[in-house]
């Protein structure tokens, strides 16, 4: 205490009105963080808990996908496509093969088209279940996560029986499929779909009308229809904004035009719509799989052209023609006619487009993939800036960024 008799402990008006000197906090979220779901770094500038600026930084998972494809044969590039969206690898396999087949003018057998639809829709369900389950987990709904993962495991079991692999399937060949359905596989799928519907209903019941969940998702991560189109959004993230665009309807391929199904559309462009749209799409995919298996015709699953497909082993081991054809396909690759094209299919996250260019040899001259995740990640700033830091977690969940397809 001062000995000065004039000392007044009451603060002056100047002291009361003075503000602390503050500055925004810079926070690095990732590249190794559970909420980022992959190796991506989000550089955040925070004013308190409000995100003032966001800068998504990729490059931590870059694999050189395009150049790797250009240094191998067309078929040897197929395993690389598995790693693009490793949660739904069949959609990548079949999309890449479909682009090559369009460039060659090859039409695959009808049975193979139906099986491709079944495989792609199974992996679409697996991807959507992963997204919904992870969203529930990171907002505190651990039970919903368990139900979602249980349903996804049923799909992975069926995919393993079909392809021989749980994750990176390498299934399908130019001109059709690697192999036909295992005995009794279709019946197993139909039984699994019943259980998957029950588990999806559990996830729906636990989350969709849960007060905490809806408070965290409704009105957060909002993007307008025009902004989504400007950024190049496709898939559930675009349809949640009210745009009814689905490649399977807009430019039908395989046998999608023979199936009875609808395109669910949202209207708010927020986290809740992106979540619930995937729940609705799961039911549409189940509907399509049942129809495809019911309509599945008999017949071959791959074309009979030894310039494109490997001959049967009996011919390879027993005839000189089969041995030569096998050697040329393996060593030289499938000779794709000179030309270029862009061809797209609907993956779990949106439009999966392929730009292919051939110089007539058995190796691609140019491969470029238009994966949906890159464009959606580029819109994260618009989704998050001006929002709370806590809103970042459900927003990043519902865009379902897959590092492999963003960093090709």
C-alpha positions in Angstrom: 0.0 0.0 0.0 1.2 3.5 -0.9 2.1 5.9 2.0 0.8 8.7 -0.2 -2.2 10.2 1.6 -3.6 11.2 -1.8 -3.6 7.6 -3.1 -7.0 6.6 -4.5 -7.5 2.8 -5.0 -10.5 3.3 -7.3 -9.5 2.6 -11.0 -9.7 5.6 -13.3 -12.1 5.8 -16.2 -9.1 5.4 -18.6 -8.2 2.1 -16.9 -11.8 0.8 -17.0 -12.2 1.5 -20.7 -8.8 0.2 -21.7 -8.8 -3.1 -23.7 -6.2 -5.9 -23.5 -4.1 -6.1 -26.6 -5.2 -9.4 -28.3 -4.5 -11.1 -31.6 -6.0 -14.1 -33.3 -4.7 -17.5 -32.5 -3.3 -19.7 -35.2 -4.1 -23.4 -34.7 -2.9 -26.4 -36.7 -5.5 -29.2 -36.9 -3.8 -32.2 -38.4 -2.1 -33.7 -40.4 -2.3 -36.4 -37.7 -5.5 -35.7 -35.8 -8.5 -38.1 -35.3 -11.0 -35.5 -36.5 -9.3 -34.9 -39.8 -9.9 -38.5 -41.0 -6.8 -38.5 -43.1 -3.5 -36.8 -43.5 -4.7 -33.2 -44.2 -3.7 -30.1 -42.3 -6.2 -27.4 -41.5 -4.5 -24.1 -40.6 -7.1 -22.2 -38.6 -7.1 -18.6 -37.5 -9.3 -18.2 -34.4 -10.9 -15.2 -32.8 -11.9 -16.9 -29.5 -13.7 -20.0 -30.7 -14.8 -18.5 -34.0 -13.0 -19.5 -37.2 -11.9 -16.3 -38.9 -9.8 -18.0 -41.6 -9.2 -21.6 -42.7 -6.5 -22.9 -45.1 -6.7 -26.6 -46.0 -3.3 -27.9 -46.8 -2.9 -31.2 -48.6 0.2 -33.1 -49.8 0.9 -35.3 -46.9 -0.4 -38.4 -48.6 0.6 -37.7 -52.2 1.3 -41.0 -54.1 1.9 -39.8 -57.6 -1.2 -41.7 -58.8 -1.3 -40.3 -62.3 2.3 -40.8 -63.2 2.3 -44.2 -61.7 -0.5 -45.2 -64.0 1.4 -43.9 -67.0 4.3 -46.1 -66.3 2.5 -49.4 -66.3 0.0 -51.2 -68.5 -3.7 -50.3 -68.5 -4.6 -53.3 -66.3 -1.6 -52.9 -64.0 -3.0 -49.4 -63.1 -6.2 -51.0 -61.7 -4.8 -51.6 -58.1 -3.8 -47.9 -57.9 -7.5 -47.0 -58.3 -8.3 -49.0 -55.1 -6.4 -46.5 -53.1 -8.3 -43.5 -54.3 -11.4 -44.1 -52.2 -10.3 -47.0 -50.0 -13.7 -47.1 -48.3 -15.5 -47.8 -51.6 -12.8 -49.3 -53.9 -15.2 -51.2 -56.2 -16.7 -47.9 -57.5 -13.1 -46.8 -58.5 -12.3 -50.1 -60.1 -15.4 -50.2 -62.2 -15.3 -46.5 -63.1 -11.8 -46.8 -64.4 -12.6 -49.9 -66.4 -15.7 -48.4 -67.8 -13.7 -45.4 -69.1 -11.2 -47.7 -70.8 -14.0 -49.8 -72.3 -15.7 -46.6 -73.7 -12.4 -45.6 -75.2 -12.1 -49.0 -76.9 -15.7 -49.2 -77.9 -16.2 -52.4 -75.9 -19.5 -53.5 -74.4 -19.3 -55.9 -71.5 -21.7 -58.8 -71.1 -25.1 -58.0 -69.5 -24.4 -60.3 -66.5 -21.2 -58.4 -65.8 -23.1 -55.1 -65.9 -25.6 -56.3 -63.3 -22.8 -57.5 -61.0 -21.0 -54.2 -61.3 -24.1 -52.4 -60.2 -24.4 -54.8 -57.2 -20.8 -54.3 -56.2 -20.8 -50.5 -56.6 -24.0 -50.2 -54.6 -22.7 -52.4 -51.8 -19.6 -50.2 -51.5 -21.8 -47.1 -51.6 -23.7 -48.4 -48.6 -20.4 -49.1 -46.8 -19.1 -45.6 -47.5 -22.3 -43.9 -46.3 -22.5 -46.1 -43.2 -18.9 -45.1 -42.3 -19.7 -41.5 -42.7 -22.9 -41.6 -40.6 -21.2 -43.8 -37.9 -18.1 -41.6 -37.6 -20.3 -38.5 -37.4 -22.3 -40.0 -34.6 -19.1 -41.1 -32.7 -17.5 -37.7 -32.9 -20.6 -36.0 -31.6 -20.8 -38.4 -28.7 -23.0 -41.1 -30.1 -20.8 -44.2 -29.6 -23.7 -46.6 -29.8 -24.7 -45.4 -33.2 -21.1 -45.9 -34.3 -21.2 -49.6 -33.2 -24.5 -50.2 -35.2 -23.1 -48.5 -38.3 -19.8 -50.4 -38.2 -21.6 -53.7 -37.6 -23.7 -53.1 -40.8 -20.5 -52.1 -42.7 -18.8 -55.3 -41.6 -21.6 -57.4 -43.1 -20.9 -55.7 -46.5 -17.2 -56.1 -46.2 -17.7 -59.9 -45.5 -19.8 -60.1 -48.7 -17.2 -58.1 -50.7 -14.4 -60.4 -49.4 -16.3 -63.4 -50.6 -16.7 -61.8 -54.0 -13.3 -60.4 -54.6 -11.0 -62.1 -52.1 -10.0 -58.9 -50.3 -11.6 -56.7 -47.6 -10.4 -53.3 -48.7 -8.4 -53.0 -51.9 -10.3 -55.3 -54.1 -8.6 -55.2 -57.6 -11.8 -56.7 -58.9 -13.0 -56.5 -62.5 -11.1 -56.6 -65.8 -11.3 -54.8 -69.1 -14.2 -56.3 -70.8 -16.0 -57.5 -67.7 -15.1 -59.1 -64.3 -12.3 -61.1 -62.8 -14.7 -64.0 -61.8 -18.4 -64.8 -61.5 -20.4 -64.8 -58.3 -19.5 -67.5 -55.7 -22.1 -70.2 -55.2 -24.9 -69.0 -52.9 -23.4 -65.5 -52.7 -26.6 -63.7 -54.0 -28.7 -65.4 -51.3 -26.2 -64.3 -48.6 -26.3 -60.7 -49.8 -30.1 -60.7 -49.7 -30.1 -62.0 -46.1 -27.4 -59.4 -45.2 -29.5 -56.6 -46.6 -32.3 -57.4 -44.1 -29.9 -57.0 -41.2 -28.3 -53.9 -42.7 -31.7 -52.3 -43.0 -32.4 -53.0 -39.3 -29.0 -51.6 -38.2 -29.4 -48.5 -40.4 -32.8 -48.0 -38.8 -31.1 -48.1 -35.4 -28.6 -45.4 -36.5 -31.4 -43.4 -37.8 -33.4 -43.7 -34.6 -30.5 -42.8 -32.4 -29.3 -39.8 -34.3 -31.9 -38.2 -36.6 -34.2 -37.0 -33.8 -31.6 -36.7 -31.1 -31.7 -33.2 -29.6 -27.9 -32.9 -29.1 -27.2 -34.3 -32.6 -29.6 -32.1 -34.4 -28.4 -29.0 -32.5 -24.9 -29.8 -33.6 -25.8 -30.4 -37.3 -28.8 -28.3 -38.3 -27.7 -24.9 -39.5 -24.0 -25.7 -39.3 -21.7 -26.2 -42.3 -24.2 -24.4 -44.5 -23.4 -23.8 -48.2 -25.8 -22.4 -50.8 -26.8 -24.0 -54.0 -24.9 -21.5 -56.1 -21.7 -21.7 -54.1 -21.8 -25.5 -54.2 -22.1 -25.4 -58.0 -19.3 -22.8 -58.2 -16.9 -25.0 -56.2 -17.8 -28.1 -58.3 -19.6 -30.1 -55.6 -21.2 -33.3 -56.7 -22.7 -36.3 -54.9 -24.5 -36.1 -51.5 -22.9 -32.7 -50.8 -24.5 -31.1 -53.9 -27.8 -32.9 -53.6 -28.1 -31.7 -50.0 -28.3 -28.2 -51.4 -31.3 -29.1 -53.6 -29.6 -30.0 -56.8 -30.9 -33.3 -58.2 -27.8 -34.3 -60.1 -26.7 -37.9 -60.1 -24.5 -39.4 -62.9 -26.5 -42.6 -62.7 -29.7 -40.7 -63.7 -28.1 -37.9 -65.8 -26.1 -40.2 -68.1 -27.1 -43.8 -67.2 -24.5 -46.5 -67.6 -24.5 -50.3 -67.0 -28.1 -51.2 -66.2 -29.1 -48.3 -63.9 -31.8 -47.3 -66.3 -33.5 -50.6 -65.9 -33.9 -50.3 -62.2 -36.6 -48.4 -60.2 -35.0 -45.9 -57.8 -35.1 -42.3 -56.9 -32.5 -39.6 -56.2 -33.0 -38.2 -52.6 -32.5 -34.4 -52.5 -32.1 -32.0 -49.5 -32.8 -28.3 -49.3 -30.7 -26.7 -46.6 -27.2 -27.6 -47.6 -26.2 -28.1 -44.0 -24.5 -30.9 -42.0 -27.9 -32.5 -41.1 -29.0 -32.7 -44.8 -25.7 -34.2 -45.9 -26.0 -36.8 -43.1 -29.7 -37.7 -43.7 -29.3 -37.8 -47.4 -26.8 -40.6 -47.0 -29.3 -42.5 -44.8 -31.9 -42.2 -47.6 -29.4 -43.2 -50.3 -28.6 -46.4 -48.3 -32.2 -47.5 -48.7 -32.2 -46.6 -52.4 -29.0 -48.7 -52.9 -30.6 -51.6 -51.1 -33.6 -51.3 -53.4 -31.3 -51.4 -56.4 -29.3 -54.4 -55.3 -32.4 -56.4 -54.7 -33.7 -55.6 -58.2 -30.3 -56.3 -59.8 -30.1 -59.7 -58.2 -33.6 -60.5 -59.2 -33.0 -59.5 -62.8 -29.5 -61.1 -63.0 -29.3 -63.0 -66.3 -27.2 -66.1 -67.0 -24.2 -65.8 -69.3 -20.5 -64.9 -69.3 -19.0 -62.2 -67.1 -16.2 -61.2 -69.5 -15.9 -60.9 -73.3 -14.2 -63.6 -75.3 -11.4 -61.7 -77.0 -7.9 -62.8 -76.3 -6.5 -59.5 -77.4 -8.1 -57.9 -74.4 -8.6 -60.6 -71.7 -6.4 -63.4 -70.5 -7.1 -66.8 -72.0 -8.4 -69.6 -69.8 -5.5 -71.5 -68.1 -6.2 -74.7 -70.0 -5.6 -72.8 -73.3 -2.5 -71.1 -71.8 -1.0 -74.4 -70.7 -2.3 -76.5 -73.6 -2.0 -74.4 -76.8 0.6 -72.2 -78.4 -2.1 -69.6 -79.3 -3.2 -69.3 -75.7 0.3 -69.0 -74.4 1.2 -66.2 -76.9 -2.0 -64.3 -76.2 -1.3 -64.6 -72.4 2.2 -63.4 -72.9 1.2 -60.4 -75.1 -1.5 -59.2 -72.7 0.7 -59.4 -69.6 3.9 -58.1 -71.1 2.7 -55.5 -73.7 -0.7 -54.7 -72.2 -4.1 -54.3 -73.8 -3.7 -52.2 -77.0 -6.2 -49.4 -76.6 -6.8 -47.5 -79.9 -5.4 -43.9 -80.1 -7.8 -41.3 -78.8 -9.0 -39.5 -75.7 -12.2 -39.2 -73.7 -13.7 -38.1 -70.4 -16.0 -40.6 -68.8 -17.7 -40.4 -65.4 -19.6 -42.6 -63.0 -21.2 -41.9 -59.6 -18.9 -42.9 -56.7 -20.0 -42.7 -53.1 -18.9 -39.1 -52.8 -20.0 -37.8 -56.2 -18.9 -37.7 -59.8 -15.8 -39.8 -60.4 -14.5 -38.7 -63.8 -11.6 -40.1 -65.9 -9.7 -38.3 -68.6 -7.8 -41.0 -70.6 -5.5 -40.5 -73.5 -4.1 -43.4 -75.5 -1.3 -43.4 -78.1 -2.3 -46.9 -79.3 0.1 -48.8 -77.1 -0.6 -51.0 -74.1 0.3 -48.2 -71.6 -1.7 -45.1 -70.9 -0.3 -41.9 -72.4 -2.2 -39.8 -69.9 -4.5 -40.6 -67.0 -6.2 -37.9 -65.0 -8.9 -38.5 -62.4 -11.6 -36.0 -61.4 -12.2 -37.3 -57.9 -15.1 -35.6 -56.1 -13.3 -35.0 -52.8 -10.9 -32.4 -54.1 -13.6 -29.9 -55.1 -15.5 -30.5 -51.9 -12.5 -29.9 -49.7 -11.8 -26.7 -51.6 -15.2 -25.4 -50.2 -14.3 -26.1 -46.6 -13.4 -22.4 -46.1 -16.9 -21.3 -47.2 -18.4 -24.0 -44.9 -16.5 -23.1 -41.8 -15.3 -19.5 -41.8 -17.4 -17.4 -39.4 -18.5 -20.6 -37.6 -17.5 -22.0 -34.2 -14.5 -24.3 -33.9 -16.8 -27.1 -32.6 -18.8 -26.9 -35.9 -15.7 -28.0 -37.8 -15.9 -31.6 -36.6 -19.4 -32.4 -37.9 -18.7 -30.4 -41.1 -15.5 -32.3 -41.9 -17.4 -35.6 -41.2 -20.2 -34.9 -43.6 -18.0 -33.9 -46.5 -16.4 -37.3 -46.0 -12.9 -36.3 -47.3 -10.9 -39.3 -48.5 -7.2 -38.5 -48.6 -6.4 -40.9 -51.3 -8.6 -39.3 -53.9 -7.8 -35.7 -52.9 -4.0 -36.3 -53.2 -3.8 -38.4 -56.3 
